[in-house]
Amino acid sequence: MRFQLTDDQRALRDGVRELLTRRFGPQQLRAAVEEPGRLDRALWRELGAAGFFALRLPEEEGGVGLGLPEAVLAFEEAGRALLPGPLVATHLAAGDAPGAATGETVVTDVGGCGLVEWLAAADVVRGDAAGAVPLRSVDPLTPLHRVAAAATADPVAVLLTAAEQLGSATRACELAVQHARTREQFGQPIGAFQAVKHLCAQMLVRAETARAAVYAAAVTADPADIDTARLLADDAAVRGARDCLQVHGGMGFTWEFEVHLHLKRTWVRTYRTGDATESEERLAAELLVEPA
């Protein structure tokens, strides 16, 4: 199966990227790292005005009236930009929580493994967050709390998180290739060395394999396809960020580079919708069912 984006889908993707480049570029990313836990409400409202949260809301309800494939494209761009905040939860609440669709209301939820993102900054919390205990998050752009009971993940939340992971995997590959082309050792770019070429090639293969799975799941909305997309996107994102760090060497861990931030965010996302074992077990059960 081949997936070709329509002109409208390309325009949507490019528009979201342009907005995020303008409003959440490198300077804003650094500022957010310096002020952990502070959510940019102005940016949140701007996302709402652009229709980010209301993409799948019917037009008669004030939404954009698009589908899951378009939402996946938007969230892929958000993952690529490392956009902070409970984006998935607010998007899913656009039809229920007043103000969520327009970005006036920030919504979070009790996710998989009992983790709650951005609890202190949220106006609405979906699920029981009683007794929430703050955690020291590995990602400075994702404050976390833990509660005793975990929630069952919404399949759409799983897919949109996979789309964010895909965005990180793609960005990590881009950063690695850019660095390999410009960084020189022994009088030549490090990208000329076979070991570095292999790392970059493997990152690209994993990212494109995940892209095919995520896009396919967006079209079918089949639970097994979504679990497959989640597993492949998690793998591409985490391993891609690690390999990108390897290409950068020690400087990849410094604050001047965004590579380590992608790695930390990908770690957090892998637990947002529950342990990966749950997806593996569901997918295994599906594959073991004999056809009628």
C-alpha positions in Angstrom: 0.0 0.0 0.0 1.3 3.4 -1.0 0.4 6.6 0.9 0.4 9.9 -0.9 -0.6 13.0 0.9 -3.1 15.2 -0.8 -2.4 18.9 -1.6 -4.6 19.9 1.4 -2.8 17.5 3.7 0.6 18.9 2.6 -0.7 22.4 3.1 -1.9 21.5 6.6 1.5 19.9 7.5 3.4 22.9 6.1 1.2 25.3 7.9 1.6 23.7 11.3 5.4 23.5 10.8 5.5 27.2 9.8 3.5 28.2 12.9 5.7 26.1 15.2 8.9 27.4 13.6 7.7 31.0 14.1 6.3 30.6 17.6 8.4 27.8 19.1 11.8 28.0 17.5 15.2 27.4 19.1 15.0 30.5 21.3 11.5 29.7 22.7 12.7 26.1 23.3 15.6 27.2 25.4 13.4 29.6 27.3 11.0 26.8 28.1 13.9 24.6 29.3 15.0 27.5 31.6 11.4 27.8 33.1 10.2 24.2 33.6 6.6 23.8 34.5 5.5 27.1 32.9 3.0 26.6 30.0 2.9 29.3 27.4 -0.8 30.2 27.4 -0.5 32.6 24.5 0.9 29.9 22.3 -1.8 27.5 23.5 -4.5 30.0 22.5 -2.7 30.5 19.1 -2.8 26.8 18.6 -6.5 26.8 19.3 -7.1 29.6 16.9 -5.2 27.7 14.2 -7.6 24.7 14.8 -4.9 22.4 16.2 -7.2 21.1 19.0 -10.4 21.2 17.0 -9.0 19.4 13.9 -11.4 16.4 14.2 -14.3 18.3 15.7 -17.2 18.6 13.2 -17.7 21.9 11.5 -21.2 22.3 12.9 -19.7 22.2 16.4 -17.1 24.9 15.6 -14.3 22.5 14.5 -12.3 22.0 11.4 -14.0 18.8 10.4 -10.9 16.8 9.3 -10.0 13.3 10.2 -7.5 11.2 12.0 -4.9 11.3 9.2 -4.8 15.0 9.4 -4.5 15.0 13.2 -1.5 12.6 12.8 0.2 15.0 10.5 -0.3 17.9 12.9 1.0 15.9 15.9 4.0 14.6 14.0 5.0 18.3 13.5 4.4 18.9 17.2 6.7 16.0 18.1 9.4 17.3 15.7 9.3 20.7 17.3 9.4 19.3 20.9 6.2 21.3 21.6 5.5 21.0 25.4 2.2 20.6 27.1 -0.7 18.1 27.3 -1.5 18.3 23.6 -3.1 14.9 23.2 -5.4 15.3 26.2 -6.5 18.7 25.2 -7.1 17.6 21.6 -9.2 14.6 22.8 -11.3 16.9 25.1 -12.1 19.4 22.3 -15.7 18.2 22.1 -16.3 17.8 25.8 -14.4 20.4 27.8 -15.5 24.0 27.2 -12.6 26.1 25.9 -10.4 23.1 25.0 -11.0 23.5 21.3 -10.0 27.2 21.3 -7.0 26.7 23.5 -8.6 28.7 26.4 -8.7 25.6 28.5 -5.7 23.3 29.2 -6.8 19.7 29.7 -4.7 16.8 31.1 -5.5 13.3 32.0 -4.4 10.3 34.0 -2.5 8.3 31.5 -0.9 4.9 31.3 1.2 3.7 34.2 -0.6 6.3 36.4 1.3 9.3 35.1 -0.3 12.7 34.8 1.5 15.4 32.7 1.3 19.1 33.5 -1.1 18.6 36.4 -0.3 22.0 38.0 -0.8 23.9 34.8 -4.1 22.2 33.8 -7.6 23.7 34.1 -9.3 20.4 33.7 -8.1 16.9 34.8 -9.8 13.9 33.2 -9.6 10.8 35.5 -9.0 10.5 39.2 -5.8 12.4 40.1 -6.5 12.3 43.9 -3.3 11.8 45.9 -1.1 12.7 43.0 2.6 12.7 43.9 5.1 14.9 42.0 7.9 13.1 40.2 11.3 14.4 39.1 10.8 14.1 35.4 13.7 13.2 33.2 12.3 15.6 30.6 12.5 19.2 31.8 9.7 20.1 29.4 7.2 17.6 30.9 6.4 17.9 34.6 4.9 14.7 35.9 2.8 13.4 38.8 2.0 9.8 39.7 -1.3 8.5 40.9 -2.2 5.0 42.3 -4.5 3.9 39.5 -3.7 4.0 35.8 -6.3 4.7 33.1 -7.0 2.6 30.0 -5.4 4.3 27.1 -7.7 5.7 24.3 -6.5 4.2 21.0 -6.5 7.7 19.4 -4.2 8.9 22.2 -1.9 6.0 21.5 -1.8 6.8 17.8 -1.3 10.6 18.3 1.5 9.8 20.7 3.0 7.5 18.1 2.8 10.5 15.7 4.7 12.7 18.1 7.4 9.9 18.4 7.6 9.8 14.6 8.2 13.5 14.6 11.1 13.1 17.0 12.5 10.2 15.1 12.5 12.2 11.9 14.1 15.2 13.5 16.8 13.1 15.1 17.7 11.7 11.7 17.8 15.2 10.2 20.1 16.5 13.1 22.4 13.5 12.7 22.8 14.0 9.0 23.3 17.7 9.3 26.1 17.2 11.9 27.7 14.4 9.9 28.0 16.7 6.9 29.6 19.6 8.7 31.7 18.1 11.5 35.2 17.2 10.3 37.8 14.8 11.6 41.0 13.9 10.0 40.4 16.5 7.3 37.0 15.2 6.1 33.3 15.2 7.2 32.5 12.4 9.7 29.7 11.4 7.4 32.4 9.9 5.1 33.1 7.2 7.7 31.3 4.0 7.3 30.2 3.6 10.9 28.5 7.0 10.8 26.9 6.3 7.5 25.4 3.1 9.0 24.0 4.9 12.0 22.3 7.5 9.8 21.0 4.9 7.4 19.5 2.8 10.2 17.8 5.9 11.7 16.2 6.7 8.4 15.0 3.1 7.9 13.4 2.9 11.3 11.8 6.3 10.9 10.3 5.5 7.5 9.1 2.1 8.6 7.4 3.8 11.6 5.9 6.4 9.2 4.3 3.8 7.1 2.8 2.1 10.1 1.5 5.4 11.7 0.0 6.6 8.5 -1.6 3.2 7.9 -3.1 3.2 11.4 -4.5 6.7 10.8 -6.4 5.4 7.8 -7.7 2.1 9.2 -8.0 3.1 12.9 -7.7 -0.6 13.6 -6.5 -1.4 17.1 -3.9 -3.9 16.0 -2.6 -1.4 13.5 -2.4 1.3 16.2 -0.5 -1.0 18.5 1.9 -1.8 15.6 2.4 1.9 15.0 3.0 2.6 18.6 5.7 -0.1 18.9 7.5 0.9 15.7 7.3 4.6 16.5 8.6 4.2 20.1 11.6 2.1 18.8 12.4 4.6 16.0 12.2 7.6 18.3 14.2 6.2 21.2 16.9 4.4 19.2 17.0 7.3 16.8 17.7 9.8 19.5 20.4 7.6 21.0 22.1 7.1 17.6 21.9 10.9 17.0 23.7 11.4 20.3 26.3 8.9 19.2 26.9 10.9 15.9 27.2 14.1 17.9 29.5 12.6 20.5 29.9 14.4 23.8 28.6 17.7 22.5 25.2 16.1 22.0 24.6 16.1 25.7 25.2 19.8 26.1 22.4 22.4 26.5 23.4 24.0 23.2 21.9 21.0 21.3 18.3 19.7 21.3 19.3 16.1 20.8 19.2 15.1 24.4 15.8 16.8 24.8 14.4 14.5 22.1 15.8 11.5 23.9 14.3 12.5 27.2 10.9 13.3 25.7 10.8 10.0 23.8 11.4 8.2 27.1 8.5 9.9 28.7 6.1 9.3 25.8 6.8 5.6 25.9 4.9 5.4 29.2 2.2 8.0 28.5 -0.3 5.4 27.2 0.8 2.5 29.3 3.6 0.0 29.2 4.6 -1.2 25.8 4.0 -4.8 27.0 0.3 -4.1 26.8 0.5 -3.3 23.1 2.7 -6.3 22.5 0.3 -8.6 24.2 -2.7 -7.3 22.3 -0.9 -7.5 19.0 0.3 -11.0 19.8 -3.2 -12.1 20.6 -4.5 -10.6 17.4 -1.8 -12.3 15.3 -2.5 -15.7 16.9 -6.2 -15.7 16.1 -6.8 -18.2 13.3 -8.9 -17.0 10.4 -12.4 -18.2 10.2 
